[in-house]
């Protein structure tokens, strides 16, 4: 794997990297000047495209299917674990300025200003991450402190950890009941802070071809998208992602059975709740990932947060499937579908008050509670234009049958076209145009519109 400024590229890709591919300065670059000078020098070299990539890092297993940059990942991703068999060779501007990136513990992050112009006047929801209409905002300012376990070696048990500080308007999509949640649930603040991720990893090399055990709070494991914005193809999120679980707290074992199969099993305290809240309950997590020998296809199936399914804060019973397919050297697609539900959800026509921060269900008149199901499907078609650029077309459908997820019982669809451009490997711009439609009733702009057209962009500045 070649190291970039916060991005990883496999060894196989390194042999094909054309001249001018963005790459951060090598971690072995001689340290000169003071801290600020070294930090500035990193960006000067990176943006000029004159950086020399560091030595290829060791890797076990098949070659990566994608180039990163320009794509957010070089491998078909699975949640809840670092990619087993891939070393942490990433180089970051801040850590390089501190100590030349010579250690395994790293401090890094990004700042993401955003802007949108839309036909709605107040709220774009259920479009996210740009929920507020016609605004320039700070979507995310994030700091990571991280050490990844060495899962390439097969000799000894190794460990890692991760801590996150997260501030911005996007805290609304990460809020976990019990973690500073009054900012949103009690005060509906535009900006807020959330720790988001706090976990420890332990890698066991002699279980199958490697096993990672993660303990703590982590991103909900299924799916294509994640709330941390550099991990996504497109700035705004799909409708599918806008209403599904965001983080879980628990224990998850990820086992690399062989080069094709990964198996995951764990237990959480349900979705988006701290273990000390009354909503927490033991919930099963289980996934299986299969990658073909050609690495052109990956299938990832998950049962997530499975318990009695009785209504509580985001106690979603989720069954999710993802398929990645590579058409050629520059084309690939990603498709995801899920079904979710909760039982005994209070009716909006009844006398039971829904829990703060949740919606009731549009049950039949005279019924106090009912089953609230929803299903959704999203497809991305992605084309790499250059080492710096790709375009993505996303089409998306959500059927919120009882309105429990969005507040409106209707079917939704959206289509988004986006161009991503990298400046070096540290700055990414993602302008997009998007059209949303609610099929059964007015559900956009606080229930006043059936259609919504949006032009939006963000800029991700890595440090």
N, C-alpha and C positions, 0 to 999 in steps of 0.2 A: 504494500500500500504506500502510495506517495502522500506526503503530508501537505495540506493546504491550510489556509487560515480558517480553521474551524470546519473544514470539509475533508472527507476522506475519499481516496480513490484507490482502487485495487491495483495490485502489481500487474495484472494482465492489462488493465487500462493504461498503466504507466508506459508500457511499451508502444502504445499507440497515440500518446499525447502529442498533438502537433505543436509546432512553434507558436508561441503566443498564448498558450493555455494559461489561465490565471493560476498562480501559485504563490503562496506565502513564502517569505524568506526562510531559508533553511535554519533549523534550530541550532545548527552548528556554526552559524555565522559569528564571526568574532564580535564580542561585545565591546562597543566603543561609545564614548560620550556618557552623559548622565541619563537618568531614567526617561525623562521627557524626550530627549533627543533620540534615544533608541526606539521609543514608541512611534515617534514621527517618522523615523527612517524606515520602519516596517511598512508603513502605508506608502511612502514614496516609492519604494522598490516594488511593492505589490501593484500599485496602480499603473506604473510604467510598464509592467509586464516583463521586467528584466530579472525577476527572481529565479533562482536556481533551486529546483526541488531537492529535498533531502533524499537520503538513500531509501530504497524501497524497503518497506517493513515486511516482516514475515507474515504469512497467512496460511491457514489450513483450509482445505475444501476447495470447491469450484471457484472459478473466477467470478468477479462481480459482473452483473449484467448491464449496469448503467454507468455513466460518467457523472461525477459530482465534484465541482460544478459541471454543467449548469443545473442538474437536477438536485433535489434536496437530499437524496440518498443514493448510494451506489449499489446497495443490495435490496432485494425484496425484503421488506421489513416485517418483524414481529415485535410485539410489545413486551414490556416487563423485563427486559434483559438486554445487556449489550450483545452484539452479534458474536456468538461463540466461534472462536477460531480466528478472530480478527483483532490485531493489536491496536492499541491507542497510539497512533502516530500523528495525531492532529497538532498543529502549531497555531497559536493564537497571538495576536498583537500584544495584548497586555502582559501575558505570561512571558513572552519573549523579552519584553522590556524589563521585566522584573529579574529574571534569572537565566535568560537565554533558552527557556523551555527545557531545562535540563532535568527536571524532576517529573514524577508521575502525577503529583497533585497539581491541578491547574485551575486558575481563576480566569474566567472569560464570560462573555455575554454579548448583548446587542441592545441597540436603541432603535425603535420603530415608530417614526411619525407616520400618520396616515391622513388621507383626505378623501372626501366623497361629495359628489353632486348627484342629487336624486330627485325624482318626481314626488317623493313623500316630503311632508313638511316637518314632522317631529321625530318619528322612529322608523327605522328600516326593518325592524324585527319582523319575522324570524330570520332575516338576513343577519349574519354576524361575520366578521368581527367589527364591522362598521355599523353598529346598531343605531347611533345618533345620526340624523339626517343633516346633510349639508354642513359638514364640520371639518375643521382641521384639528386633529387630536394626537395625543401620544398613546398609541395602541399598547406598546409594551416597552418597558425598560427592565432588563433582566440581567441578573448576575448569577453565574454558576460557580460553585466550588466543587470540584469533582476529582475522583481518582477511579480509573477503570481497572478491574482485575485483568491480569494477563491470562487470557484464555487460549493463547496459541500454544504455550508450553503444556506438557503432559506430565510434569515432574512433581509439582507441589501444589497444595491448596493456596489460593491467592484471594485477595479481597479488594473491595472498592467501596466508595460511598458517593453520595450526591446531595448537595444542598442548593436551594434556589431562593433568591429574592426576586419577587415579581411585582411590578407596579404598572398601572395604566388602566385604560378603560376596559381592557380585555379581562380584568379580574372578574368581571361579571360572568364570564364563561368558565372560570375555574373555581369559583367559591365553593368551599366544602363546609357544610354546616358544622360549627364547632371550632373552625379555624378563622377567626376574625370575621365571621359571617354577618355580624350585625351591620357592617358597612353597606351590604346589599339588602339583606332581609329586613332590616329595621329602618334604614335611611335612604336606600335607593341612590347611593352616591354615584356620580359619573366616574370618578377615579377611585381606585382602592389598591390595597396591598394584599398579596397572598403568598405564603411560602411555597405553595403548589407541590413541590417535590422534596421529600426527605427520606432517603432510604440507604440501606447498606446492601452490598452484594458480596456473596462468598462463592468462589468458583472451586468446584471439585473436579479435578482432571481425570479421575479414574472411574467415574460413572459414565458408562457408554463412551461417547467421544467428547464428553465434557458436560457438566451440569452447573448452572448458575442458580443460586437461591437468593431472591430479593426479599427484603423485609423492610416495611415502611409504607409511605404514601407514594404512589406512582401513577402515571397516566394509565387510564383504563385501556386494557391490552388490545382489543380488536381494532380493526379498521385501517383506513388509508391516512386519515388526517390526525393531527394532534394540536393541542392548544398552543404549543410553543411554535411561534410563527415560522422560523426557518425550516421547520420540518414539513411544510406544506407546499404543494405545487402552486396554489393560488392564494392571494391575500385573503379574500373573503372565504368564509366556510360554506360548505354545502348545507342544504336544509337537513339532510340526513344527519350531519354532524352537529348541527345547532341544537338538537334536542336529545342527544344520547348522553350516556354517562361520561364524565370528564376524568375524575381521579378515584382511585380505590386505595384503601389502607389494609394491608394484610401481608401474607407470605405467599410467594410464587416460585415454584421450581421450574426451570427451563432446561430441558434435556436434549442435547444433540445426539439423536440415536445413530445417525449416519449422515452422509453428505446430502441425502435427500429429505430426511425426516427430522422434524423437531416436535417434541411433545411438551406441553405445559400443563401443570396442575397446581392449584392453590386454593387458599381460602381468604376471603376478605370480610370486612364488616359492613357490606353493602356499599352502594355507590354514593359518593359525594357527601359522606358523613364521617365525622370523627368517631373513634371507637367509644368515647365517653358520652356520646349522645344517646337519647332514648330510641332513636331511629336505627341504631346499629344492630345488626343481627348476622350470625354466621352465614356466609354465602359462598357457593362453589364457583371456582373459575377453572375452565379447562379448554385448551386449544390444541390443535394439531396443524402443522405446516408441512406441506410437501412441495419440493422443488424438483422439476424434471432434470435429468442429467444434462440436457442442453442448456439449462438455466434460462430457457425462454419462457417458462411458465411457472407460476407459484400459486398454490391454493392454501388458504388460511381459514380454518373453521373454528369458531369459538362459541362456547356457552358461558355467559358472563353474568355473575351476580345472582346465581340461582338459589332461591330459598322458597319460602311458602308463598311469595308473591303478594302478600297482603300490603295494602297501601301504607306507605311511609315516605319520607323525604327522598325522592328519586330512587325508590326501591324497584328499579326496572329489571324485569326478567328478559335478558337479551340473548338472542341467537343470531350470530353474525357470520357471514361468509365473504371472503375477498378473493378475487382472481386477478393476478398480474400476468400480462402477456406481452412479449417483445416480438414485434413484427420484423425488425431488421436492425441495422446498426444505429438508426436514428429515430425509430418509431416504437412507442409502446403504449399500452393502455392499462388502466387500473379500474376495476369494477368492484363495487361493494353492495351488499344487500343485507338488511336485517329485519327481524320481527321482534317487537318488544310489547310488554303489557304489565299492568298492575291489577290486582284484584281489589274489590271492595273500595273503590275510589268514591269519595263523597260526590253526590250529584249537585250540579249547579242549581237544580230546581228543588233541592231538599233543604233540610234544617241543620245538617252537619256542616260546620265550617271547615274548609280545607286548611291544611297546615300552611303557615306563613311561608311564602316563597314557592308555593306549588299551585296548580290549577285543579279545579274540580272537573268532573266528567259530565258530558251532555247525556245523562241517562234518560230513560223513558220517564214521563211524568208519573209521579206517585211512587217512584222507587228511590230509596235513600242512597244506595250505593250500587255500583255496577263494575263490570270488567271494562278496562280502558286499554284497548290495543292500538298499535300503530305499526306501519311498516314503511320502509323507504329503500330507495335504490339510487346509486350514483355511478356515473361512468366518466372517467378522464381519458382523453386521447391526447398524447404528448408527442411533440416533434422537436428534436434537437436541431437547431439551426447552425450553431457554432459552439466552440468551447465556452462561450460567454452567454449564449442565448438559447431559449426554447419557447415554444408556444404551447398553450394548453386549452382545450375545449372541454368544459364540464357540462354535462346534462344531469338533471337531478329530479327526483320525484319523492314526495312525502305524502302519505295518507294518514292524517291525524284523525282517526275515526270518531273519537269522542271529544277531541279538543283538549285532552289532558296535558299534552306537551306544549302547545302553542297558545292555548286559550280560545281557539276557534276550531270547531269541528268541520274540517274541509280537507280537500286534496290540494296540494301545492306542486308547482313545477318551477324550475329555473334553468337558465342556460347562461354560461359565462365564458367569454373569450379573453385570454390573458397572454401578455408577452412578458417574459422575464429576461432581464439583462443584468449581467454582473460587471462591475468595475473591479478589476483584479479578482480577488477571492474574498473581499471584505465588505463590499457594498452591493446590494441587490435592489433593483427597482422592478415593481410588478404592477404596471397599469392594467386595468381590466374594464370591460363593459359587461353589464349583466341585466337580464330581464327576468322578473318574477311574476307569477300568476297564481292567484287563488281561485279554484274552480267552482266552489259551491257557495261562497259568501265573501263579503268584504273582510279581509283579514290583515291587510297591510296598513301602515300608518294608523295604528290603534283602531283598526276595524273600519276605516273610512274608504279604503281603496281595494280593488281586486287586482290591479296591475302596479308594478313598480319597475322603473328603469333607473339604473345606477351606473355612473362612471366613478371609479375609485382607483386609488393607488396607494401603495406604501413604499417606504424606503427602509431597508434593513442595514444598519451600520454595525458591523461586528467589531468587538474590541477584545 
